[in-house]
Amino acid sequence: MTRSGNATRTRPDRATLAVVGLVCAIAGFFLAGNLGIVLGPIAVICGWLAMGRRWAGARRVVALVALVLGAIDTVAAVLWTFF
């Protein structure tokens, strides 16, 4: 934070990462197949980074949902591809 009270941001906000991860996970379910393999891991990574790489802490629900849905989406896309 600077002296004037304005915060300088150089990294994405955690809430933004959580929402991006959630959108990728939900879109991956509807685009299961080729894009689900890409969107699932993106959702997992964004959810993990939004949680601060920790499981503990308050207000991490959206990030945790993004992480779990991204993992399910990835597994479903892999199964969809091979079966």
MODELLER restraints for C-alpha pairs under 7 A, 6 or more apart:
rsr = mdl.restraints
at = mdl.atoms
rsr.add(forms.Gaussian(group=physical.xy_distance, feature=features.Distance(at['CA:1:A'], at['CA:7:A']), mean=4.46, stdev=0.5))
rsr.add(forms.Gaussian(group=physical.xy_distance, feature=features.Distance(at['CA:1:A'], at['CA:8:A']), mean=6.42, stdev=0.5))
rsr.add(forms.Gaussian(group=physical.xy_distance, feature=features.Distance(at['CA:14:A'], at['CA:50:A']), mean=4.37, stdev=0.5))
rsr.add(forms.Gaussian(group=physical.xy_distance, feature=features.Distance(at['CA:15:A'], at['CA:50:A']), mean=6.54, stdev=0.5))
rsr.add(forms.Gaussian(group=physical.xy_distance, feature=features.Distance(at['CA:17:A'], at['CA:46:A']), mean=5.29, stdev=0.5))
rsr.add(forms.Gaussian(group=physical.xy_distance, feature=features.Distance(at['CA:17:A'], at['CA:47:A']), mean=6.70, stdev=0.5))
rsr.add(forms.Gaussian(group=physical.xy_distance, feature=features.Distance(at['CA:17:A'], at['CA:50:A']), mean=5.35, stdev=0.5))
rsr.add(forms.Gaussian(group=physical.xy_distance, feature=features.Distance(at['CA:18:A'], at['CA:46:A']), mean=6.16, stdev=0.5))
rsr.add(forms.Gaussian(group=physical.xy_distance, feature=features.Distance(at['CA:18:A'], at['CA:47:A']), mean=5.32, stdev=0.5))
rsr.add(forms.Gaussian(group=physical.xy_distance, feature=features.Distance(at['CA:18:A'], at['CA:50:A']), mean=5.29, stdev=0.5))
rsr.add(forms.Gaussian(group=physical.xy_distance, feature=features.Distance(at['CA:18:A'], at['CA:62:A']), mean=5.81, stdev=0.5))
rsr.add(forms.Gaussian(group=physical.xy_distance, feature=features.Distance(at['CA:18:A'], at['CA:63:A']), mean=4.52, stdev=0.5))
rsr.add(forms.Gaussian(group=physical.xy_distance, feature=features.Distance(at['CA:18:A'], at['CA:66:A']), mean=6.61, stdev=0.5))
rsr.add(forms.Gaussian(group=physical.xy_distance, feature=features.Distance(at['CA:19:A'], at['CA:62:A']), mean=7.00, stdev=0.5))
rsr.add(forms.Gaussian(group=physical.xy_distance, feature=features.Distance(at['CA:20:A'], at['CA:46:A']), mean=6.90, stdev=0.5))
rsr.add(forms.Gaussian(group=physical.xy_distance, feature=features.Distance(at['CA:21:A'], at['CA:42:A']), mean=6.66, stdev=0.5))
rsr.add(forms.Gaussian(group=physical.xy_distance, feature=features.Distance(at['CA:21:A'], at['CA:43:A']), mean=3.92, stdev=0.5))
rsr.add(forms.Gaussian(group=physical.xy_distance, feature=features.Distance(at['CA:21:A'], at['CA:44:A']), mean=6.82, stdev=0.5))
rsr.add(forms.Gaussian(group=physical.xy_distance, feature=features.Distance(at['CA:21:A'], at['CA:46:A']), mean=4.93, stdev=0.5))
rsr.add(forms.Gaussian(group=physical.xy_distance, feature=features.Distance(at['CA:21:A'], at['CA:47:A']), mean=5.53, stdev=0.5))
rsr.add(forms.Gaussian(group=physical.xy_distance, feature=features.Distance(at['CA:21:A'], at['CA:66:A']), mean=5.16, stdev=0.5))
rsr.add(forms.Gaussian(group=physical.xy_distance, feature=features.Distance(at['CA:22:A'], at['CA:43:A']), mean=6.36, stdev=0.5))
rsr.add(forms.Gaussian(group=physical.xy_distance, feature=features.Distance(at['CA:22:A'], at['CA:65:A']), mean=6.97, stdev=0.5))
rsr.add(forms.Gaussian(group=physical.xy_distance, feature=features.Distance(at['CA:22:A'], at['CA:66:A']), mean=4.36, stdev=0.5))
rsr.add(forms.Gaussian(group=physical.xy_distance, feature=features.Distance(at['CA:24:A'], at['CA:39:A']), mean=5.33, stdev=0.5))
rsr.add(forms.Gaussian(group=physical.xy_distance, feature=features.Distance(at['CA:24:A'], at['CA:40:A']), mean=6.86, stdev=0.5))
rsr.add(forms.Gaussian(group=physical.xy_distance, feature=features.Distance(at['CA:24:A'], at['CA:42:A']), mean=6.89, stdev=0.5))
rsr.add(forms.Gaussian(group=physical.xy_distance, feature=features.Distance(at['CA:24:A'], at['CA:43:A']), mean=5.41, stdev=0.5))
rsr.add(forms.Gaussian(group=physical.xy_distance, feature=features.Distance(at['CA:25:A'], at['CA:39:A']), mean=6.32, stdev=0.5))
rsr.add(forms.Gaussian(group=physical.xy_distance, feature=features.Distance(at['CA:25:A'], at['CA:40:A']), mean=5.68, stdev=0.5))
rsr.add(forms.Gaussian(group=physical.xy_distance, feature=features.Distance(at['CA:25:A'], at['CA:43:A']), mean=5.37, stdev=0.5))
rsr.add(forms.Gaussian(group=physical.xy_distance, feature=features.Distance(at['CA:25:A'], at['CA:66:A']), mean=6.18, stdev=0.5))
rsr.add(forms.Gaussian(group=physical.xy_distance, feature=features.Distance(at['CA:25:A'], at['CA:69:A']), mean=5.63, stdev=0.5))
rsr.add(forms.Gaussian(group=physical.xy_distance, feature=features.Distance(at['CA:25:A'], at['CA:70:A']), mean=4.82, stdev=0.5))
rsr.add(forms.Gaussian(group=physical.xy_distance, feature=features.Distance(at['CA:25:A'], at['CA:73:A']), mean=6.57, stdev=0.5))
rsr.add(forms.Gaussian(group=physical.xy_distance, feature=features.Distance(at['CA:28:A'], at['CA:35:A']), mean=6.41, stdev=0.5))
rsr.add(forms.Gaussian(group=physical.xy_distance, feature=features.Distance(at['CA:28:A'], at['CA:36:A']), mean=4.38, stdev=0.5))
rsr.add(forms.Gaussian(group=physical.xy_distance, feature=features.Distance(at['CA:28:A'], at['CA:39:A']), mean=5.41, stdev=0.5))
rsr.add(forms.Gaussian(group=physical.xy_distance, feature=features.Distance(at['CA:28:A'], at['CA:40:A']), mean=6.21, stdev=0.5))
rsr.add(forms.Gaussian(group=physical.xy_distance, feature=features.Distance(at['CA:28:A'], at['CA:73:A']), mean=6.28, stdev=0.5))
rsr.add(forms.Gaussian(group=physical.xy_distance, feature=features.Distance(at['CA:29:A'], at['CA:36:A']), mean=6.66, stdev=0.5))
rsr.add(forms.Gaussian(group=physical.xy_distance, feature=features.Distance(at['CA:29:A'], at['CA:73:A']), mean=6.11, stdev=0.5))
rsr.add(forms.Gaussian(group=physical.xy_distance, feature=features.Distance(at['CA:32:A'], at['CA:77:A']), mean=5.64, stdev=0.5))
rsr.add(forms.Gaussian(group=physical.xy_distance, feature=features.Distance(at['CA:33:A'], at['CA:77:A']), mean=5.28, stdev=0.5))
rsr.add(forms.Gaussian(group=physical.xy_distance, feature=features.Distance(at['CA:33:A'], at['CA:80:A']), mean=6.19, stdev=0.5))
rsr.add(forms.Gaussian(group=physical.xy_distance, feature=features.Distance(at['CA:33:A'], at['CA:81:A']), mean=6.30, stdev=0.5))
rsr.add(forms.Gaussian(group=physical.xy_distance, feature=features.Distance(at['CA:36:A'], at['CA:73:A']), mean=6.31, stdev=0.5))
rsr.add(forms.Gaussian(group=physical.xy_distance, feature=features.Distance(at['CA:36:A'], at['CA:74:A']), mean=6.30, stdev=0.5))
rsr.add(forms.Gaussian(group=physical.xy_distance, feature=features.Distance(at['CA:36:A'], at['CA:77:A']), mean=5.32, stdev=0.5))
rsr.add(forms.Gaussian(group=physical.xy_distance, feature=features.Distance(at['CA:37:A'], at['CA:74:A']), mean=5.48, stdev=0.5))
rsr.add(forms.Gaussian(group=physical.xy_distance, feature=features.Distance(at['CA:37:A'], at['CA:77:A']), mean=5.46, stdev=0.5))
rsr.add(forms.Gaussian(group=physical.xy_distance, feature=features.Distance(at['CA:37:A'], at['CA:78:A']), mean=6.71, stdev=0.5))
rsr.add(forms.Gaussian(group=physical.xy_distance, feature=features.Distance(at['CA:40:A'], at['CA:70:A']), mean=4.25, stdev=0.5))
rsr.add(forms.Gaussian(group=physical.xy_distance, feature=features.Distance(at['CA:40:A'], at['CA:71:A']), mean=6.19, stdev=0.5))
rsr.add(forms.Gaussian(group=physical.xy_distance, feature=features.Distance(at['CA:40:A'], at['CA:73:A']), mean=5.19, stdev=0.5))
rsr.add(forms.Gaussian(group=physical.xy_distance, feature=features.Distance(at['CA:40:A'], at['CA:74:A']), mean=4.66, stdev=0.5))
rsr.add(forms.Gaussian(group=physical.xy_distance, feature=features.Distance(at['CA:41:A'], at['CA:70:A']), mean=6.18, stdev=0.5))
rsr.add(forms.Gaussian(group=physical.xy_distance, feature=features.Distance(at['CA:41:A'], at['CA:74:A']), mean=6.46, stdev=0.5))
rsr.add(forms.Gaussian(group=physical.xy_distance, feature=features.Distance(at['CA:43:A'], at['CA:66:A']), mean=5.77, stdev=0.5))
rsr.add(forms.Gaussian(group=physical.xy_distance, feature=features.Distance(at['CA:43:A'], at['CA:67:A']), mean=6.06, stdev=0.5))
rsr.add(forms.Gaussian(group=physical.xy_distance, feature=features.Distance(at['CA:43:A'], at['CA:70:A']), mean=4.87, stdev=0.5))
rsr.add(forms.Gaussian(group=physical.xy_distance, feature=features.Distance(at['CA:44:A'], at['CA:66:A']), mean=6.47, stdev=0.5))
rsr.add(forms.Gaussian(group=physical.xy_distance, feature=features.Distance(at['CA:44:A'], at['CA:67:A']), mean=4.34, stdev=0.5))
rsr.add(forms.Gaussian(group=physical.xy_distance, feature=features.Distance(at['CA:44:A'], at['CA:70:A']), mean=5.01, stdev=0.5))
rsr.add(forms.Gaussian(group=physical.xy_distance, feature=features.Distance(at['CA:44:A'], at['CA:71:A']), mean=6.24, stdev=0.5))
rsr.add(forms.Gaussian(group=physical.xy_distance, feature=features.Distance(at['CA:47:A'], at['CA:63:A']), mean=4.42, stdev=0.5))
rsr.add(forms.Gaussian(group=physical.xy_distance, feature=features.Distance(at['CA:47:A'], at['CA:64:A']), mean=6.18, stdev=0.5))
rsr.add(forms.Gaussian(group=physical.xy_distance, feature=features.Distance(at['CA:47:A'], at['CA:66:A']), mean=5.22, stdev=0.5))
rsr.add(forms.Gaussian(group=physical.xy_distance, feature=features.Distance(at['CA:47:A'], at['CA:67:A']), mean=4.71, stdev=0.5))
rsr.add(forms.Gaussian(group=physical.xy_distance, feature=features.Distance(at['CA:48:A'], at['CA:63:A']), mean=6.97, stdev=0.5))
rsr.add(forms.Gaussian(group=physical.xy_distance, feature=features.Distance(at['CA:48:A'], at['CA:67:A']), mean=6.43, stdev=0.5))
rsr.add(forms.Gaussian(group=physical.xy_distance, feature=features.Distance(at['CA:50:A'], at['CA:63:A']), mean=5.75, stdev=0.5))
rsr.add(forms.Gaussian(group=physical.xy_distance, feature=features.Distance(at['CA:51:A'], at['CA:60:A']), mean=5.88, stdev=0.5))
rsr.add(forms.Gaussian(group=physical.xy_distance, feature=features.Distance(at['CA:51:A'], at['CA:63:A']), mean=5.87, stdev=0.5))
